[in-house]
Amino acid sequence: MSGPRLYPRLKYETRLTLLTLAGGLPAVALAVVLLWTSGLDPKLRWLLAVLVLALWWAFALAVRARVVHPLRTLSNLLATLREEDFSFRGRGGRPDDALGEAMREANALSETLREQRLGALEATALLRTVMAEIDVAIFTFDSDDRLRLINRAGERLLGRPAERLLGRHAGEIGLAECLEEGPPRTISKAFGGEVGRWSIRSSAFRERGLRHRLLVVQDLTRTLREEELEAWKRLVRVLGHELNNSFAPIKSIAGSLKALLGREVLPPDWKEDAGRGLTVIAGRAEALSRFLEAYSRLAKLPSPKRRPVDVAEWINRVAALETRLPVRVAPGAGVAIEGDGDQLDQLLINLVRNAVDAALTTGGAVEIGWRKDGTHIEVAVRDEGPGLANTANLFVPFFTTKPGGSGIGLVLSRQIAEAHGGTLTLENRHPGPGCVALLRLPA
């Protein structure tokens, strides 16, 4: 069995030198043999032999230097790139040879990495600025559930500076339950001594192969209070408007009747005047009663009692109820949904009635169609009316542009759609006149 080989253990520079010497060995050996077999003076032979050997060695070292120096330059360049120092540039080699091409590519790589590093630094600075200014608490935790990043909103939420929070376990700072995986949720919890409602969103990400968690905590209390205040303001405006419309004429007519009955001598037609006045009062009282009934129906919509509903049968049945204008039903896919048939009837009746009201003003037509769209069905009610002049108040309770309208039809329809897990939108048709009501329901 042979012993260990020494060749693989030699350094690259040594092996290169030996290979260069081996390449010139035949020529050197031949030159030395010729010198010793020639008839030259012995001293001259020795001098020429030493000169040949010296040149042989010098050329070998030169070849070594020409190969090793560029490699060391590339090695230093790659080392600086690894240390993220992109100011170093390689030199050496002609522009049209392999070494020059290698240097150019290495320098181009350094420039590309420098630009990417600069962009990453700018993006990181922007991200930190946004995180610092955003009014949402943001936390990141490592695989051991220890806090690694927190923004200013997070510091305010926990009532402590980042220096006292970083590196601490989620359980120590009261965020362990918030790290539970799952969809976004809303919880009631005390942070910093203040009880409120909070939106919790927790998601996982990886950094350097290790699992981390991102936690976003948003205060919903203030938002809910502002929305509640705005809702109360809108409700008070609507109620005040309707009550004033009824009470003002009632008050005026009641005062007139009181003055009439207070006369010593009643006019001969006082009974007719009193009758007309009482009729107006009764009419306004009845209108106010209808308004309150409509509001009660809007505020107390029961939960849908779901059962199978054939879409084609449902749409054709509702279209047949409209007698003022023929409603065209475009054929669609055979599909059934789970829903409350009575509530869905009311929803579609409201949409068809509004479409027919609009079409009658222009002499246009009304069409209902439906189609299957993935996990939903889309029911579209299209009319050729004048279109929607203002879409901002479509779903505001008791807002109406139609004489005698209650202003709750669309609001009630959207509530029914959302109770079934769907959506209802209205928009003008493009191209063409009129608008389209688009109802999406889970299939």
C-alpha positions as CSV (number, residue, x, y, z in Angstrom):
1,M,0.0,0.0,0.0
2,S,1.5,3.3,-1.0
3,G,2.2,6.1,1.5
4,P,0.4,9.5,1.6
5,R,0.8,11.7,-1.5
6,L,2.5,15.0,-0.9
7,Y,1.3,16.7,-4.1
8,P,-2.3,17.5,-2.9
9,R,-0.9,19.0,0.3
10,L,1.2,21.6,-1.6
11,K,0.0,25.2,-1.8
12,Y,-1.4,26.4,-5.0
13,E,1.5,28.9,-5.5
14,T,4.0,26.0,-4.9
15,R,2.3,23.7,-7.3
16,L,2.2,26.5,-9.9
17,T,5.9,27.1,-9.5
18,L,6.7,23.5,-9.8
19,L,4.6,23.1,-12.9
20,T,6.3,26.1,-14.5
21,L,9.7,24.7,-13.7
22,A,8.6,21.3,-15.0
23,G,7.5,23.0,-18.2
24,G,10.9,24.6,-18.8
25,L,12.9,21.6,-17.5
26,P,13.4,19.8,-20.9
27,A,14.7,22.9,-22.6
28,V,17.0,23.8,-19.6
29,A,18.3,20.2,-19.5
30,L,19.0,20.2,-23.2
31,A,20.8,23.5,-23.0
32,V,23.0,22.3,-20.1
33,V,23.8,19.1,-22.0
34,L,24.8,21.0,-25.1
35,L,26.9,23.3,-23.1
36,W,28.8,20.5,-21.4
37,T,29.4,18.7,-24.7
38,S,30.6,21.8,-26.5
39,G,34.2,22.7,-26.8
40,L,33.8,25.9,-24.8
41,D,36.1,26.9,-22.0
42,P,35.1,25.3,-18.7
43,K,34.7,28.6,-16.9
44,L,32.5,29.9,-19.7
45,R,30.4,26.6,-19.6
46,W,29.8,27.1,-15.9
47,L,28.9,30.7,-16.3
48,L,26.4,30.0,-19.1
49,A,24.9,27.0,-17.2
50,V,24.4,29.2,-14.1
51,L,22.8,31.9,-16.3
52,V,20.4,29.4,-17.9
53,L,19.4,28.1,-14.4
54,A,18.9,31.6,-13.1
55,L,16.8,32.6,-16.0
56,W,14.8,29.4,-15.7
57,W,14.1,30.2,-12.0
58,A,13.4,33.9,-12.7
59,F,10.8,33.1,-15.4
60,A,9.1,30.6,-13.1
61,L,8.8,33.2,-10.3
62,A,7.6,35.7,-12.9
63,V,4.8,33.4,-14.0
64,R,3.9,32.7,-10.4
65,A,3.7,36.4,-9.7
66,R,1.6,37.1,-12.8
67,V,-0.9,34.5,-11.8
68,V,-1.0,34.8,-8.0
69,H,-1.1,38.6,-7.7
70,P,-4.4,39.0,-9.7
71,L,-5.9,36.1,-7.7
72,R,-4.9,37.8,-4.4
73,T,-6.5,41.1,-5.8
74,L,-9.7,39.2,-6.5
75,S,-9.6,37.6,-3.1
76,N,-9.2,41.0,-1.4
77,L,-12.0,42.4,-3.5
78,L,-14.3,39.5,-2.5
79,A,-13.3,39.9,1.1
80,T,-14.3,43.6,1.1
81,L,-17.6,42.7,-0.5
82,R,-18.2,40.1,2.2
83,E,-17.5,42.8,4.8
84,E,-19.9,45.2,2.9
85,D,-17.1,47.6,1.9
86,F,-18.0,48.5,-1.7
87,S,-15.3,51.2,-2.3
88,F,-12.5,48.8,-3.2
89,R,-11.8,48.3,-6.9
90,G,-9.7,45.7,-8.7
91,R,-6.9,46.7,-11.1
92,G,-4.8,44.6,-13.5
93,G,-5.2,42.8,-16.8
94,R,-5.8,44.3,-20.3
95,P,-9.4,45.2,-21.3
96,D,-9.4,42.5,-24.0
97,D,-8.1,39.5,-22.0
98,A,-9.6,37.1,-19.6
99,L,-8.1,38.6,-16.5
100,G,-9.3,42.1,-17.4
101,E,-12.8,40.7,-18.0
102,A,-12.8,39.0,-14.6
103,M,-11.7,42.3,-13.0
104,R,-14.4,44.2,-14.8
105,E,-17.1,41.7,-13.7
106,A,-15.9,41.8,-10.1
107,N,-16.0,45.7,-10.1
108,A,-19.4,45.6,-11.7
109,L,-20.6,43.2,-9.0
110,S,-19.2,45.6,-6.3
111,E,-21.0,48.5,-7.9
112,T,-24.3,46.6,-8.1
113,L,-24.0,45.5,-4.4
114,R,-23.2,49.1,-3.4
115,E,-26.3,50.4,-5.1
116,Q,-28.4,47.6,-3.6
117,R,-26.9,48.3,-0.1
118,L,-27.7,52.0,-0.5
119,G,-31.2,51.2,-1.6
120,A,-31.7,48.8,1.4
121,L,-30.4,51.5,3.8
122,E,-32.7,54.1,2.4
123,A,-35.7,51.7,2.5
124,T,-34.8,50.7,6.1
125,A,-34.6,54.4,7.1
126,L,-38.0,55.1,5.4
127,L,-39.5,52.0,7.1
128,R,-38.2,53.1,10.5
129,T,-39.6,56.6,9.9
130,V,-43.0,55.3,8.9
131,M,-43.1,52.9,11.9
132,A,-42.1,55.7,14.3
133,E,-44.8,58.0,13.0
134,I,-47.7,55.6,12.4
135,D,-50.4,55.6,15.0
136,V,-50.5,51.8,15.2
137,A,-48.5,49.7,17.7
138,I,-46.0,47.4,15.9
139,F,-43.9,44.6,17.6
140,T,-41.7,41.9,16.3
141,F,-40.7,38.8,18.4
142,D,-38.0,36.2,17.7
143,S,-38.5,32.4,17.9
144,D,-38.3,32.5,21.7
145,D,-41.1,35.1,21.9
146,R,-38.7,37.9,23.0
147,L,-39.3,41.4,21.8
148,R,-36.9,42.6,19.1
149,L,-38.5,45.6,17.6
150,I,-41.1,48.2,18.8
151,N,-42.2,51.6,17.5
152,R,-43.3,54.7,19.4
153,A,-47.0,53.8,19.3
154,G,-46.0,50.5,21.0
155,E,-44.0,52.3,23.7
156,R,-47.1,54.5,24.4
157,L,-49.3,51.5,24.4
158,L,-47.2,49.7,27.1
159,G,-46.3,52.9,28.9
160,R,-42.5,52.1,28.9
161,P,-39.6,53.1,26.7
162,A,-38.0,50.7,24.2
163,E,-34.9,50.3,26.3
164,R,-36.9,48.6,29.1
165,L,-38.9,46.4,26.7
166,L,-36.5,45.0,24.1
167,G,-35.3,41.5,24.8
168,R,-38.1,40.7,27.3
169,H,-40.5,37.8,26.9
170,A,-44.0,38.5,25.5
171,G,-45.5,37.1,28.7
172,E,-43.6,39.7,30.8
173,I,-45.0,42.6,28.9
174,G,-48.6,41.3,28.6
175,L,-48.6,40.4,24.9
176,A,-48.4,36.6,25.1
177,E,-52.1,36.0,24.3
178,C,-51.9,38.5,21.4
179,L,-49.3,36.2,19.7
180,E,-51.7,33.4,19.2
181,E,-52.1,32.4,15.5
182,G,-55.3,33.0,13.8
183,P,-57.3,35.5,11.7
184,P,-57.4,39.2,12.8
185,R,-59.6,39.5,15.9
186,T,-60.9,42.2,18.3
187,I,-60.3,41.9,22.0
188,S,-61.1,43.9,25.1
189,K,-58.0,44.4,27.2
190,A,-56.2,46.8,29.5
191,F,-53.0,48.3,28.2
192,G,-51.2,50.9,30.2
193,G,-54.0,50.9,32.8
194,E,-56.6,51.8,30.1
195,V,-59.3,49.3,29.1
196,G,-60.4,49.4,25.5
197,R,-61.1,47.4,22.4
198,W,-58.2,46.5,20.2
199,S,-57.7,45.0,16.8
200,I,-55.1,42.2,16.9
201,R,-53.2,41.0,13.9
202,S,-50.4,38.5,14.2
203,S,-48.4,36.9,11.4
204,A,-45.2,34.9,11.0
205,F,-42.1,35.7,8.9
206,R,-38.6,34.4,8.7
207,E,-35.3,36.2,9.1
208,R,-32.0,34.3,8.5
209,G,-33.9,31.1,8.5
210,L,-35.4,31.6,12.0
211,R,-39.1,32.1,12.6
212,H,-40.3,35.5,13.9
213,R,-43.7,37.0,14.6
214,L,-45.1,40.4,13.6
215,L,-47.8,41.8,16.0
216,V,-50.0,44.8,15.1
217,V,-52.2,46.3,17.8
218,Q,-54.7,49.0,16.8
219,D,-56.8,51.0,19.2
220,L,-60.5,50.7,18.1
221,T,-62.0,52.5,21.1
222,R,-61.5,56.0,19.8
223,T,-62.5,55.1,16.2
224,L,-65.7,53.3,17.5
225,R,-66.5,56.3,19.7
226,E,-66.1,58.7,16.7
227,E,-68.3,56.5,14.5
228,E,-70.8,56.1,17.3
229,L,-70.9,59.9,17.7
230,E,-71.3,60.4,13.9
231,A,-74.1,57.8,13.8
232,W,-75.9,59.6,16.7
233,K,-75.5,62.9,14.9
234,R,-77.0,61.5,11.7
235,L,-79.8,59.9,13.6
236,V,-80.7,63.1,15.5
237,R,-80.6,65.1,12.2
238,V,-83.0,62.6,10.5
239,L,-85.3,62.3,13.5
240,G,-85.3,66.1,14.0
241,H,-86.1,66.7,10.3
242,E,-89.0,64.1,10.3
243,L,-90.4,65.2,13.6
244,N,-90.3,68.9,12.7
245,N,-92.1,68.1,9.4
246,S,-94.9,66.5,11.4
247,F,-95.0,68.7,14.5
248,A,-94.8,72.1,12.7
249,P,-98.1,71.7,10.8
250,I,-99.7,70.0,13.8
251,K,-98.7,72.9,16.1
252,S,-99.9,75.5,13.5
253,I,-103.3,73.9,12.9
254,A,-103.8,73.2,16.6
255,G,-103.2,76.9,17.3
256,S,-105.6,77.9,14.6
257,L,-108.3,75.5,15.9
258,K,-107.8,76.8,19.4
259,A,-108.2,80.4,18.2
260,L,-111.3,79.4,16.2
261,L,-113.0,77.7,19.2
262,G,-112.1,80.6,21.4
263,R,-114.3,83.0,19.6
264,E,-117.5,84.1,21.2
265,V,-119.4,83.7,18.0
266,L,-118.3,80.8,15.8
267,P,-118.4,81.2,12.0
268,P,-121.0,79.2,10.2
269,D,-118.4,76.9,8.5
270,W,-116.3,76.3,11.7
271,K,-117.1,72.6,11.6
272,E,-115.6,72.3,8.1
273,D,-112.5,74.2,9.1
274,A,-112.1,72.1,12.2
275,G,-112.6,68.9,10.2
276,R,-110.0,69.9,7.7
277,G,-107.6,70.8,10.4
278,L,-108.1,67.5,12.3
279,T,-107.7,65.6,9.0
280,V,-104.3,67.3,8.4
281,I,-103.3,66.5,12.0
282,A,-104.4,62.9,11.6
283,G,-102.4,62.6,8.3
284,R,-99.2,64.0,9.8
285,A,-99.6,61.7,12.8
286,E,-100.1,58.7,10.5
287,A,-97.0,59.8,8.5
288,L,-95.0,60.0,11.7
289,S,-96.2,56.6,12.7
290,R,-95.1,55.1,9.4
291,F,-91.7,56.7,9.8
292,L,-91.2,55.2,13.3
293,E,-92.4,51.9,12.0
294,A,-89.9,52.0,9.2
295,Y,-87.1,52.9,11.5
296,S,-88.1,50.0,13.8
297,R,-88.1,47.6,10.9
298,L,-84.6,48.9,9.9
299,A,-83.2,48.6,13.4
300,K,-84.7,45.2,14.2
301,L,-83.9,43.1,11.1
302,P,-84.0,39.5,12.3
303,S,-81.3,37.0,11.5
304,P,-81.9,35.1,8.3
305,K,-83.5,31.7,8.5
306,R,-81.5,29.8,5.9
307,R,-82.8,27.2,3.6
308,P,-82.1,26.3,-0.1
309,V,-83.2,28.9,-2.6
310,D,-83.2,28.2,-6.3
311,V,-81.8,31.4,-7.9
312,A,-83.6,31.1,-11.2
313,E,-87.0,30.5,-9.5
314,W,-86.4,33.4,-7.1
315,I,-85.5,35.9,-9.7
316,N,-88.3,35.0,-12.1
317,R,-90.8,35.1,-9.2
318,V,-89.8,38.6,-8.1
319,A,-89.7,39.9,-11.7
320,A,-93.3,38.7,-12.3
321,L,-94.4,40.8,-9.3
322,E,-93.7,44.0,-11.1
323,T,-96.7,45.1,-13.2
324,R,-95.8,48.6,-14.2
325,L,-93.1,47.6,-16.7
326,P,-92.1,44.2,-18.2
327,V,-88.9,43.1,-16.5
328,R,-86.6,41.0,-18.8
329,V,-84.8,38.1,-17.1
330,A,-81.6,37.0,-18.8
331,P,-81.0,33.3,-18.4
332,G,-78.2,32.2,-16.1
333,A,-76.5,29.2,-14.6
334,G,-78.6,26.7,-12.6
335,V,-77.5,27.3,-9.0
336,A,-79.0,27.2,-5.5
337,I,-78.0,29.2,-2.5
338,E,-78.6,29.0,1.3
339,G,-80.7,32.0,2.4
340,D,-83.8,33.4,3.9
341,G,-86.3,33.4,1.0
342,D,-88.5,36.1,2.5
343,Q,-85.7,38.5,3.1
344,L,-84.1,37.9,-0.3
345,D,-87.5,38.5,-1.9
346,Q,-87.7,41.9,0.0
347,L,-84.2,42.7,-1.1
348,L,-84.7,42.0,-4.8
349,I,-88.2,43.6,-4.8
350,N,-86.6,46.9,-3.6
351,L,-84.0,46.8,-6.3
352,V,-86.5,46.0,-9.0
353,R,-88.9,48.7,-7.8
354,N,-86.1,51.3,-7.8
355,A,-85.0,50.2,-11.3
356,V,-88.5,50.4,-12.7
357,D,-89.0,53.9,-11.1
358,A,-85.9,55.1,-12.8
359,A,-86.8,53.5,-16.2
360,L,-90.3,54.9,-16.2
361,T,-88.9,58.5,-16.2
362,T,-87.0,57.9,-19.5
363,G,-89.0,55.1,-21.1
364,G,-86.2,52.7,-20.8
365,A,-86.1,49.0,-19.9
366,V,-85.1,46.9,-16.9
367,E,-83.2,43.6,-17.0
368,I,-82.1,41.1,-14.3
369,G,-79.3,38.6,-14.9
370,W,-77.1,36.4,-12.8
371,R,-73.9,34.3,-13.1
372,K,-71.7,32.1,-11.0
373,D,-68.4,33.7,-10.0
374,G,-66.2,31.2,-8.1
375,T,-67.7,30.8,-4.6
376,H,-70.3,33.6,-5.2
377,I,-73.2,34.4,-7.4
378,E,-73.7,37.9,-8.9
379,V,-77.2,39.2,-9.5
380,A,-77.3,42.4,-11.6
381,V,-80.4,44.6,-11.9
382,R,-79.8,47.0,-14.8
383,D,-82.1,49.9,-15.8
384,E,-82.0,52.5,-18.6
385,G,-83.0,55.4,-16.4
386,P,-81.3,58.7,-15.9
387,G,-78.5,57.2,-13.7
388,L,-77.3,58.2,-10.3
389,A,-76.5,61.9,-9.8
390,N,-75.1,61.5,-6.3
391,T,-73.8,58.2,-4.9
392,A,-72.6,59.5,-1.6
393,N,-76.0,59.3,0.2
394,L,-77.4,56.1,-1.4
395,F,-77.1,54.1,1.8
396,V,-77.9,56.9,4.3
397,P,-81.0,55.9,6.3
398,F,-84.1,58.0,5.3
399,F,-82.3,59.8,2.5
400,T,-84.5,59.8,-0.6
401,T,-84.9,61.7,-3.8
402,K,-88.3,60.2,-4.7
403,P,-91.5,62.0,-3.7
404,G,-93.1,59.9,-0.9
405,G,-90.1,57.7,-0.6
406,S,-89.1,56.3,2.9
407,G,-85.4,56.3,2.3
408,I,-84.9,52.9,3.9
409,G,-85.2,50.6,0.9
410,L,-81.6,50.5,-0.1
411,V,-80.4,50.5,3.5
412,L,-82.6,47.6,4.3
413,S,-81.5,45.8,1.2
414,R,-77.8,46.2,2.0
415,Q,-78.4,45.0,5.6
416,I,-80.1,41.8,4.2
417,A,-77.2,41.3,1.8
418,E,-74.6,41.6,4.5
419,A,-76.6,39.4,6.9
420,H,-76.2,36.7,4.2
421,G,-72.5,37.3,3.9
422,G,-72.8,39.2,0.7
423,T,-72.5,42.8,-0.6
424,L,-74.6,45.3,-2.5
425,T,-73.3,48.1,-4.7
426,L,-74.9,50.6,-7.1
427,E,-73.1,52.4,-9.9
428,N,-73.8,54.1,-13.2
429,R,-73.6,52.0,-16.3
430,H,-70.6,52.5,-18.6
431,P,-71.3,52.7,-21.5
432,G,-75.0,53.5,-21.8
433,P,-77.6,55.3,-19.6
434,G,-78.9,54.1,-16.3
435,C,-77.4,52.3,-13.4
436,V,-76.7,48.7,-12.2
437,A,-77.3,47.2,-8.8
438,L,-74.9,44.4,-8.2
439,L,-75.7,41.8,-5.5
440,R,-73.1,39.3,-4.5
441,L,-74.1,36.3,-2.3
442,P,-72.2,33.2,-1.3
443,A,-73.1,30.2,-3.5
